[in-house]
Amino acid sequence: MSAHLNYRIEDGIALLAISNPPVNALAQPLRAELLAAVQSAMTDPAVYAAVIHGSGRCFVAGADLREFEAPPRAPLLNDVLLAIEASGKLTVAAMHGLALGGGLELALACHYRCATADTRLGFPEIKVGLIPGSGGTQRLPRVVGATTALEMMLGGAPISAARALELGILDRLVAEADVAQAGAAFARELLSRNSAPRRLRDLAPEPAPGDAALFARELERLAPMGADQPAGRAIVECVAAAFQQPFDAALALSRRRFEECRTSLASRSLRHLFFAERAASPAFQTGARPVQKVAVVGAGTMGSGIATSLASCGYEVTLIDRDQAAVNAGLGRVTAAIAGAASKGRMSADDAAIALSRVTGACELAAAAPADLVIEAVFESLAIKQDIFRSLDGLCREDALLATNTSTLDIDTLAACTSRPQQFVGMHFFSPAHVMRLVEIIRGRASSPATIATAMAVARRMDKIGIVVGNCFGFTGNRMLYAYGRENQLMLLEGASPSQIDAALKTFGMAMGPNAVGDLAGLDVGYQVRRARRDRPADPRFYRVADLLVEAGRLGQKSGRGAFRYEPGSRAALPDPEVEALIAAESRRLGIERRTIADPEIVERCSYALINEGAAILSERIAASAADIDVIWCNGYGFPRWRGGPMFHADAIGLPRVLAGVQQYARAQGAQYWQPAPLLVELARSGATFAQWDQEQRAGDNPAGAPS
């Protein structure tokens, strides 16, 4: 037995058990052992067929992404698969669990394929900016045709074993008891029928009449993504080549395109996020207390979304509000959200019914008494939240944890209203809470490690990404948002229009422009938060446009007018001359000379403000790592994933360039907002990066919110 492969022979069948936990990733040592084992089986006269299967929880869930940070090492997976495919003896892939990426490519190189009913098969490479680089773009279209091949590769979602059988990817479904023995039995059956090796490379691909139009349509759809996101276009090109070129030529093309994608900024960014999301807040992964009953106080949009997410993953939920009408409205939102998930196939009808049965409503805070965890999700008012926590402290069990969904308020001030500050934590969900995956978990001064670990465990069970951050105004995400939004607001006064700013930042890759986001969220929400701030800058320009819009009754989409106007029943943001006239008049009143602002300045000012604020947050230990900031901004604020997050983006363009830009804006705009963060200065002058700083901090193990 080798380190990653168990090789044994039973009654003429070589059983090759892949063993590289946790997901049997096809790392270089495993590839070398697999190639040697296949070659041994093919030359052994006692072997008549080989069955390749996975040990543990799955077949093979893909490649080892860590290898992609360096040049490839032999043997390449492509070479291993060509050897398996060329074998003169039958090879069978026997799959269970997951067969993804390189795992599905391995199966397609085998002559026959069987799987248990629970197997999920797919090509998720597009999610990390890659293409199937070891023959998947050539072998799969020969089985399923161009349309399905593109759907699987461009979408990245896995399919069920039943669907794979229907498409012809699988030859047979087998019992789940012992996939190796099931595969061996299938191999013996094939031998008894004198079945010959069946190589997908030898199949003549059969183009459908609409394939040429399909390829052209997909390339046109992908064109706006630009040269910075090459994987989608490469997949279309390589699948088209499967029908237009000899197998070896098309396979060579796919290898070239894979390498181009591997070294692209987009793939490096997406791989960075892949690891960052899985490594978030490692210091708080253990020590959680059990939670089954959760009370949510506040049945509005946020509270009902939190309740939906909790109930959908198995928690018993009590949704509490001040009167029955509010409770009923919240329960209605929960019902609609769960029914919507079922209608879209995200859960079965039975699971939806069970989830709904877990949610009850109540009009009294006393209904929170049995809860293990109480999450407050009422209006962003310090006084209201303080009153609620004073009451909850007296009503809830002594061991219950209390959490607030505040997006900006001081966690320690709220915790001080209770007798249990060590059991108090912030859980900042993002709207809509049943859809958005991010939760900022705010560590108060007294929050115990067990409390933070419990909040993290609840977030994980909700299938969300929990990031532990320290306590300050806006924490990490919203504190940076204020810097980003500040530049938007200042540029409105200086001469840019809401439409121009939003268009420039959407071209950069943001999911929405800041003015459309404000209209969607409701401009009055930020207005009230700013009114309550004690540290509001003494600057008449600070968020002046947003304040004027609210004072004019322009609250955003809910009032049909905000930075943009909206037709009844439509969410389309339409430019409004009234807004531009209002801004121009205010600029004159403030003595601001308006000018033409180019799109690159818009992008640079907004992104550099993010980066500089992020560097300050890292210096203050509000966030534990630059990678955590990237996860927060890509999952909560629509920062383009293919840029990796604001801090990864800063490393990519170079910290000396960012620092020079910040210093330039400090000279041009004044140092009030453009004081370079000390960490940015330190790293830029030393030639280091935020990624390198992260590595040093991991070695020091200093969690967010802890004294530096």
C-alpha positions in Angstrom: 0.0 0.0 0.0 1.4 3.4 -1.0 0.7 6.7 0.8 -2.3 7.7 -1.3 -3.4 4.6 -3.0 -4.4 1.1 -1.9 -3.7 -1.5 -4.6 -5.0 -5.0 -4.3 -6.1 -7.8 -6.6 -9.2 -9.9 -6.0 -10.1 -12.7 -8.5 -8.4 -11.0 -11.4 -9.7 -7.6 -10.7 -7.2 -4.9 -9.6 -8.9 -2.6 -7.1 -7.3 0.9 -6.9 -8.5 2.7 -3.8 -7.7 6.4 -3.9 -7.0 7.7 -0.3 -6.1 11.3 0.0 -8.4 12.7 2.7 -10.6 14.7 3.1 -11.8 14.8 -0.5 -9.2 12.6 -2.4 -7.8 15.6 -4.3 -5.6 14.6 -7.2 -2.4 16.0 -5.9 0.9 15.2 -7.6 2.0 12.3 -5.2 -1.4 10.6 -5.8 -1.2 11.1 -9.5 2.2 9.4 -9.6 1.0 6.5 -7.5 -2.1 6.1 -9.6 -0.1 6.1 -12.9 2.3 3.5 -11.4 -0.6 1.3 -10.2 -2.4 1.5 -13.6 0.8 0.6 -15.4 1.3 -2.3 -13.0 -2.2 -3.6 -13.5 -1.9 -3.4 -17.3 1.3 -5.5 -17.4 0.2 -8.0 -14.8 -1.1 -11.2 -16.5 -3.1 -12.0 -13.3 -5.2 -8.9 -13.8 -8.1 -8.8 -16.3 -9.6 -5.5 -15.4 -9.1 -2.5 -13.0 -11.6 -0.7 -10.8 -10.7 2.8 -9.6 -12.7 4.0 -6.6 -12.4 6.4 -3.7 -11.9 5.7 0.0 -13.7 7.7 2.7 -16.5 10.0 1.9 -16.2 10.4 -1.9 -14.6 9.3 -5.1 -12.5 12.4 -6.1 -13.7 16.0 -5.5 -11.2 17.6 -7.8 -7.6 18.8 -8.0 -5.5 20.2 -5.2 -5.9 23.9 -5.8 -2.8 24.7 -3.7 -0.7 23.2 -6.5 -1.9 25.8 -9.0 0.1 28.5 -7.3 3.3 27.0 -8.8 4.2 25.5 -12.3 2.7 22.1 -12.8 4.6 19.0 -11.8 4.7 15.6 -13.6 2.9 13.5 -14.0 0.1 15.8 -15.2 -3.4 14.5 -14.7 -3.8 14.6 -18.4 -0.9 12.1 -18.9 -2.4 9.8 -16.2 -5.8 9.8 -17.9 -4.4 9.2 -21.3 -2.6 6.1 -19.9 -5.9 4.8 -18.3 -7.8 5.4 -21.5 -5.2 3.7 -23.7 -5.2 0.6 -21.5 -5.9 -2.7 -23.3 -7.6 -4.0 -20.2 -11.0 -2.8 -19.0 -11.0 0.1 -16.6 -14.1 0.9 -14.5 -14.7 4.0 -12.4 -16.8 3.2 -9.3 -18.0 6.4 -7.8 -19.7 7.6 -4.6 -20.2 10.9 -2.9 -18.6 13.5 -5.2 -17.0 13.2 -8.6 -16.0 16.7 -9.4 -13.6 18.4 -11.7 -10.5 16.2 -12.2 -12.5 13.4 -10.5 -15.1 13.4 -13.3 -12.3 13.7 -15.9 -10.8 10.6 -14.3 -14.1 8.8 -14.6 -14.6 9.9 -18.2 -11.1 8.5 -19.1 -12.1 5.1 -17.8 -13.8 2.7 -20.2 -17.0 2.3 -18.1 -18.6 4.1 -15.2 -20.9 3.2 -12.3 -21.9 5.2 -9.2 -24.1 5.0 -6.2 -27.4 6.9 -6.2 -26.0 9.6 -3.9 -23.2 10.6 -6.2 -23.0 14.2 -7.5 -21.0 14.7 -10.7 -19.9 18.0 -12.2 -17.3 20.5 -13.4 -17.1 23.4 -11.0 -13.8 24.8 -12.3 -15.5 28.0 -13.6 -16.0 29.0 -10.0 -12.3 29.4 -9.5 -11.6 30.8 -12.9 -10.4 27.6 -14.5 -11.6 25.1 -17.2 -11.5 21.3 -17.1 -7.9 21.0 -18.2 -7.5 17.2 -18.6 -9.8 16.3 -21.3 -13.2 17.1 -19.8 -13.9 19.7 -22.5 -13.3 16.9 -25.1 -14.7 13.7 -23.6 -17.9 15.1 -22.0 -19.3 16.6 -25.3 -18.8 13.3 -27.0 -21.3 11.8 -24.5 -23.8 14.6 -23.8 -23.5 17.0 -26.8 -22.5 20.6 -26.8 -25.6 22.2 -25.1 -25.4 20.0 -21.9 -21.6 20.1 -21.8 -21.7 23.9 -21.8 -24.4 24.0 -19.2 -22.4 21.8 -16.9 -19.1 23.7 -17.4 -20.3 27.3 -17.6 -22.8 26.8 -14.7 -20.5 24.7 -12.5 -23.4 23.1 -10.6 -23.2 19.3 -10.1 -25.8 16.9 -11.4 -27.3 13.8 -9.7 -26.3 10.3 -10.5 -29.8 9.7 -11.9 -29.4 12.6 -14.3 -25.9 11.4 -15.2 -27.3 7.9 -16.0 -30.0 9.5 -18.2 -27.4 11.5 -20.1 -25.1 8.5 -20.6 -22.3 9.7 -18.4 -22.9 6.7 -16.2 -23.5 3.1 -17.4 -25.1 1.9 -14.2 -26.3 2.8 -10.7 -25.0 0.4 -8.0 -25.9 -0.3 -4.4 -24.2 1.9 -1.8 -23.0 -0.9 0.6 -19.5 -1.3 -0.9 -18.8 0.6 -4.1 -15.5 -1.2 -4.7 -17.2 -4.6 -4.7 -20.1 -3.2 -6.8 -17.5 -1.9 -9.3 -15.7 -5.3 -9.3 -19.0 -7.1 -9.9 -19.7 -4.7 -12.8 -16.2 -5.4 -14.3 -16.7 -9.2 -14.1 -20.1 -8.8 -15.8 -18.4 -6.8 -18.6 -15.7 -9.5 -18.9 -18.3 -12.2 -19.1 -19.8 -10.4 -22.0 -16.4 -10.0 -23.7 -16.9 -6.2 -23.6 -14.0 -4.4 -25.1 -12.4 -1.2 -23.8 -14.6 1.8 -24.8 -12.7 5.0 -25.3 -14.5 8.3 -25.5 -11.7 9.8 -27.6 -12.6 7.3 -30.3 -16.3 8.4 -30.5 -17.0 10.8 -33.4 -18.7 13.8 -31.9 -22.0 14.5 -33.5 -22.7 18.3 -33.8 -26.3 19.3 -33.5 -27.8 21.7 -36.1 -27.8 24.6 -33.7 -24.3 24.2 -32.2 -22.6 26.9 -34.3 -25.2 29.4 -33.2 -24.9 28.2 -29.6 -21.2 28.8 -29.5 -21.6 32.3 -31.1 -24.4 33.1 -28.7 -22.4 32.1 -25.6 -19.3 34.0 -26.7 -21.4 37.1 -27.2 -22.9 36.7 -23.8 -19.5 36.3 -22.2 -17.9 39.2 -24.1 -18.8 41.9 -21.6 -16.8 40.1 -18.9 -13.7 41.3 -20.6 -10.2 39.8 -21.0 -9.9 39.7 -17.2 -12.3 36.7 -17.0 -11.1 34.2 -19.6 -12.4 30.9 -18.3 -15.9 31.1 -19.8 -14.8 32.0 -23.3 -12.0 29.3 -23.1 -14.6 26.7 -22.2 -16.8 27.6 -25.2 -13.7 27.6 -27.5 -12.6 24.2 -26.3 -16.0 22.5 -26.4 -16.4 23.9 -30.0 -12.9 22.4 -30.8 -14.2 19.0 -29.7 -16.5 19.1 -32.8 -14.1 20.9 -35.1 -10.6 19.4 -34.5 -9.0 16.0 -34.0 -9.0 14.8 -30.4 -5.3 15.3 -29.8 -5.3 18.8 -31.3 -8.3 19.9 -29.3 -6.9 18.3 -26.1 -3.7 20.3 -26.6 -5.7 23.5 -27.1 -7.6 22.8 -23.8 -4.2 22.4 -22.0 -3.0 25.7 -23.3 -6.2 27.5 -22.3 -6.1 25.9 -18.9 -2.6 27.2 -18.3 -3.6 30.7 -19.4 -6.5 30.6 -17.0 -4.4 29.2 -14.2 -2.0 32.1 -14.4 -4.8 34.8 -14.9 -5.6 37.4 -12.3 -9.2 36.2 -12.3 -8.3 32.7 -11.3 -5.7 33.7 -8.8 -8.4 36.0 -7.2 -11.0 33.3 -7.1 -8.7 30.8 -5.7 -7.7 33.3 -3.0 -11.4 33.6 -2.0 -11.8 29.8 -2.1 -9.2 29.4 0.6 -10.1 32.5 2.5 -13.7 31.5 2.9 -12.8 28.1 4.2 -10.1 29.4 6.6 -12.2 32.3 8.1 -11.7 33.0 11.8 -10.0 29.7 12.6 -9.4 30.7 16.3 -13.1 30.2 17.0 -13.9 26.9 15.4 -14.2 24.9 18.6 -15.8 25.2 22.0 -19.4 26.0 20.8 -22.3 25.4 23.1 -25.4 23.4 21.8 -28.2 25.5 20.3 -31.5 24.2 19.1 -34.1 26.8 20.1 -33.6 30.3 18.8 -35.8 33.4 19.3 -35.7 36.2 16.8 -36.9 39.6 18.1 -38.2 41.7 15.2 -40.4 40.3 12.5 -39.5 42.8 9.8 -37.6 42.0 6.6 -34.3 41.3 8.4 -35.8 39.3 11.3 -38.1 37.2 9.1 -35.1 36.5 6.8 -33.0 35.3 9.8 -35.9 33.2 11.0 -36.3 31.6 7.5 -32.6 30.7 7.4 -32.6 29.3 10.9 -35.7 27.2 10.3 -34.4 25.9 7.0 -31.4 24.4 8.6 -33.2 22.7 11.5 -33.5 25.2 14.4 -36.8 25.7 16.3 -37.6 29.4 15.9 -39.9 31.8 17.7 -40.4 35.0 15.8 -41.4 37.9 18.1 -42.7 41.3 17.5 -44.8 44.0 19.3 -48.2 43.1 17.9 -50.0 40.3 16.1 -50.2 42.2 12.8 -46.4 42.5 12.7 -45.9 38.9 13.7 -48.4 37.7 11.0 -46.6 39.8 8.4 -43.3 38.3 9.4 -44.6 34.8 9.3 -46.0 35.5 5.9 -42.5 36.5 4.7 -41.1 33.3 6.1 -43.7 31.2 4.4 -43.2 33.0 1.1 -39.4 32.6 1.3 -39.5 28.9 2.1 -42.2 28.3 -0.6 -40.0 30.1 -3.1 -37.0 28.0 -2.2 -39.1 24.9 -2.8 -40.5 26.1 -6.1 -36.9 26.7 -7.3 -35.8 23.2 -6.3 -33.6 24.3 -3.5 -35.5 22.1 -1.0 -38.1 19.4 -1.4 -41.8 20.1 -0.6 -41.5 17.8 2.4 -38.4 19.7 3.7 -40.2 23.0 3.2 -43.2 21.8 5.2 -40.9 20.6 8.0 -39.1 24.0 8.0 -42.3 25.9 8.3 -43.5 23.7 11.1 -40.4 24.8 13.1 -41.5 28.5 13.1 -44.0 30.0 15.6 -44.9 33.6 16.3 -45.4 35.5 19.5 -46.2 39.1 20.6 -44.5 39.0 24.0 -40.8 39.0 24.8 -41.5 36.4 27.4 -41.7 33.9 24.5 -37.9 34.1 24.3 -37.5 32.5 27.7 -36.9 28.9 26.5 -34.4 29.9 23.8 -30.7 28.9 23.8 -30.0 31.9 21.7 -31.9 35.2 21.1 -31.1 37.3 18.1 -32.4 40.9 18.2 -33.2 42.3 14.7 -35.2 45.5 15.3 -34.8 49.0 13.9 -31.3 50.5 14.2 -31.9 52.6 17.3 -29.6 52.3 20.3 -32.4 53.3 22.8 -34.8 50.7 21.4 -32.2 47.9 21.4 -31.1 48.8 24.9 -34.7 48.5 26.2 -35.1 45.1 24.6 -31.9 43.7 26.0 -32.7 44.9 29.5 -36.0 43.0 29.3 -34.5 39.9 27.7 -31.8 39.8 30.4 -34.5 39.3 33.0 -36.6 36.9 31.0 -34.1 34.5 29.4 -32.4 31.5 31.0 -29.1 32.3 32.7 -27.1 30.3 30.2 -28.9 31.8 27.1 -26.8 33.7 24.6 -27.9 37.2 23.5 -27.0 38.5 20.0 -27.7 41.8 18.2 -28.1 42.2 14.5 -26.9 45.8 14.6 -24.9 47.0 11.6 -23.2 50.0 13.3 -23.9 50.3 17.0 -21.5 49.7 19.9 -21.7 46.1 21.0 -20.2 46.9 24.4 -22.8 49.6 25.1 -25.6 47.1 24.3 -23.9 44.3 26.3 -23.7 46.7 29.3 -27.5 46.6 29.5 -27.3 43.0 30.6 -25.8 41.0 33.5 -24.2 38.6 31.0 -21.8 40.6 28.7 -19.7 37.5 28.4 -22.7 35.8 26.7 -23.3 38.8 24.4 -22.3 38.9 20.7 -23.0 40.8 17.5 -24.4 38.8 14.6 -24.6 41.2 11.7 -26.6 39.5 8.9 -26.9 41.0 5.4 -30.2 41.5 3.6 -31.9 39.4 2.4 -30.8 37.3 5.3 -32.1 34.0 4.0 -30.1 34.5 0.8 -26.9 36.4 1.7 -24.2 34.1 3.1 -22.2 36.5 5.1 -22.5 37.1 8.9 -20.1 39.4 10.7 -19.7 38.1 14.2 -18.7 41.0 16.4 -16.6 40.3 19.4 -17.4 42.5 22.4 -14.9 43.4 25.1 -16.3 40.7 27.4 -17.6 38.2 24.8 -16.3 34.7 25.8 -14.5 32.4 23.4 -17.4 29.9 23.8 -19.9 32.7 22.9 -18.0 33.5 19.7 -17.6 29.9 18.9 -21.3 29.3 19.3 -22.2 32.2 17.0 -19.8 30.8 14.5 -21.3 27.3 14.8 -24.8 28.7 14.2 -23.6 30.6 11.2 -22.0 27.4 9.7 -25.2 25.4 10.3 -27.1 28.1 8.5 -24.6 27.5 5.6 -23.2 31.0 6.0 -19.7 32.3 6.3 -19.0 33.7 9.7 -16.2 36.2 10.0 -15.2 37.4 13.5 -14.4 41.1 13.8 -13.8 43.6 16.5 -16.1 46.3 17.8 -16.1 49.8 16.3 -18.6 52.0 14.4 -19.6 49.9 11.4 -17.3 47.0 12.4 -15.4 46.0 9.2 -17.8 46.0 6.3 -19.9 49.1 7.1 -16.9 51.1 8.3 -15.3 50.6 4.9 -18.7 51.2 3.2 -18.8 54.7 4.8 -15.3 55.5 3.3 -16.4 54.1 -0.1 -19.8 56.0 0.0 -18.1 59.2 1.2 -16.1 59.4 -2.0 -19.3 58.8 -4.0 -21.1 61.6 -2.1 -18.2 64.0 -2.6 -17.9 63.3 -6.3 -21.6 64.0 -6.7 -21.0 67.5 -5.3 -17.8 67.9 -7.5 -19.6 67.2 -10.8 -20.2 63.5 -11.4 -23.8 62.3 -11.8 -25.3 59.3 -9.9 -25.6 57.5 -13.2 -22.0 58.1 -14.2 -20.7 56.9 -10.8 -22.8 53.8 -10.7 -21.9 52.9 -14.3 -18.2 53.3 -13.7 -18.2 51.1 -10.7 -20.4 48.5 -12.3 -17.9 48.4 -15.2 -15.2 47.9 -12.6 -17.2 44.8 -11.5 -19.3 45.9 -8.5 -22.7 44.2 -8.4 -24.5 47.5 -8.1 -23.5 51.2 -8.0 -23.5 52.9 -4.6 -26.4 55.2 -5.5 -28.6 52.3 -6.6 -27.6 50.4 -3.5 -28.7 53.3 -1.3 -32.0 53.5 -3.0 -32.5 49.8 -2.6 -31.7 49.8 1.2 -33.6 53.0 1.9 -31.8 56.3 2.3 -33.6 57.0 5.5 -31.8 54.1 7.3 -28.3 55.7 6.8 -29.8 59.1 7.6 -30.9 58.0 11.0 -27.6 56.3 11.7 -25.7 59.4 10.8 -27.9 61.6 13.0 -27.0 59.3 16.0 -23.3 59.3 15.4 -21.2 61.2 17.9 -18.1 61.1 15.8 -19.7 62.5 12.6 -17.1 64.6 10.7 -17.5 68.3 11.1 -17.7 68.7 7.3 -20.8 70.2 5.6 -20.1 68.0 2.6 -20.2 64.7 4.5 -23.1 62.6 3.0 -24.8 66.0 2.2 -26.5 64.7 -1.0 -28.0 61.7 0.8 -29.2 63.9 3.6 -30.8 66.3 1.1 -32.6 63.5 -0.7 -34.1 62.2 2.6 -35.1 65.7 3.6 -36.9 66.1 0.3 -38.8 62.9 0.9 -36.7 60.9 -1.6 -36.1 57.7 0.4 -35.3 55.4 -2.5 -37.2 52.6 -4.2 -39.8 52.4 -1.4 -40.9 56.0 -2.1 -40.4 55.8 -5.9 -37.7 58.5 -5.7 -34.2 58.5 -4.3 -30.9 59.2 -6.2 -32.9 57.9 -9.1 -36.6 57.7 -9.9 -38.6 54.5 -10.3 -41.7 53.8 -12.3 -44.5 52.0 -10.3 -43.8 48.3 -10.0 -40.3 48.7 -11.5 -36.9 48.5 -9.9 -35.2 50.1 -12.9 -33.1 53.1 -11.8 -33.9 56.1 -14.1 -31.9 59.3 -14.0 -33.8 62.3 -12.6 -33.0 65.8 -13.6 -34.5 67.1 -10.3 -31.7 65.3 -8.4 -29.0 66.7 -10.6 -30.4 70.2 -10.2 -30.6 69.7 -6.4 -27.0 68.6 -6.3 -25.8 71.4 -8.5 -27.6 74.0 -6.3 -26.0 72.5 -3.2 -22.6 72.6 -4.8 -23.0 76.3 -5.4 -24.2 76.9 -1.9 -21.1 75.1 -0.5 -18.7 77.0 -2.9 -17.7 73.8 -4.7 -16.5 74.3 -8.3 -18.0 71.5 -10.4 -15.8 69.8 -13.0 -15.8 66.9 -15.3 -14.7 63.7 -13.4 -13.4 60.8 -15.5 -14.5 57.3 -14.8 -10.9 56.1 -13.8 -10.9 58.7 -11.0 -14.3 57.5 -9.8 -13.1 53.9 -9.6 -9.8 54.8 -8.1 -11.1 57.1 -5.4 -13.8 54.6 -4.3 -11.5 51.6 -4.4 -8.5 53.3 -2.8 -10.8 54.6 0.0 -11.8 51.0 0.7 -8.2 49.8 0.7 -6.9 52.6 3.0 -9.8 52.1 5.4 -9.2 48.3 5.3 -5.5 48.9 6.2 -6.5 51.0 9.1 -8.9 48.3 10.3 -6.1 45.7 10.2 -3.8 48.0 12.1 -6.5 48.3 14.9 -7.1 44.5 14.9 -10.7 45.0 14.1 -10.3 42.4 11.3 -7.9 39.5 11.8 -6.7 39.4 8.2 -6.8 41.1 4.9 -8.4 37.8 3.6 -11.3 38.2 6.0 -11.9 41.7 4.7 -11.9 40.3 1.1 -14.5 37.6 2.1 -16.7 40.3 3.8 -16.7 42.6 0.8 -17.1 39.9 -1.8 -20.0 38.2 0.1 -21.7 41.2 1.6 -21.1 44.2 -0.6 -20.9 43.0 -4.2 -17.2 43.5 -4.7 -16.2 41.5 -7.9 -15.0 38.1 -6.9 -12.8 37.9 -9.9 -10.8 40.8 -8.4 -10.4 38.8 -5.1 -11.7 41.5 -2.7 -10.3 45.0 -2.1 -7.1 43.9 -0.2 -6.2 41.3 -2.8 -6.9 43.8 -5.5 -4.5 46.2 -3.7 -1.8 43.6 -3.8 -2.5 42.9 -7.5 -2.1 46.5 -8.5 0.8 47.1 -6.1 0.8 48.8 -2.7 3.3 51.5 -3.7 0.8 52.6 -6.4 -2.1 52.6 -3.9 -0.1 54.6 -1.4 0.9 57.1 -4.1 -2.7 57.5 -5.0 -3.8 58.0 -1.4 -1.1 60.6 -1.0 -2.2 62.3 -4.2 -5.8 62.6 -3.1 -4.6 63.8 0.3 -2.9 66.7 -1.5 -5.8 67.3 -3.9 -8.8 66.7 -1.5 -7.3 67.4 1.9 -5.9 65.0 4.5 -9.2 64.9 6.5 -10.2 61.7 4.7 -7.0 60.7 2.9 -4.6 60.2 5.8 -2.6 57.1 4.7 -3.1 54.2 7.0 0.1 53.3 8.8 0.0 49.7 7.7 -0.4 50.7 4.1 2.7 53.0 4.4 4.7 50.3 6.2 3.9 47.6 3.6 4.3 49.8 0.6 7.7 51.1 1.7 9.0 47.6 2.6 7.8 46.0 -0.6 5.5 43.6 1.3 1.9 42.7 0.6 -1.3 42.3 2.6 -1.0 38.5 1.8 2.4 38.4 3.4 1.2 40.4 6.4 -1.6 37.8 6.8 1.0 35.0 6.9 2.9 36.8 9.7 -0.3 37.4 11.7 -1.4 33.7 11.4 2.0 32.8 12.9 1.3 35.2 15.7 -2.3 33.9 16.2 -3.8 37.3 17.3 -7.6 37.1 16.7 -9.8 40.1 15.7 -10.8 42.2 18.6 -7.9 41.1 20.8 -5.3 43.6 21.9 -2.4 43.9 19.5 
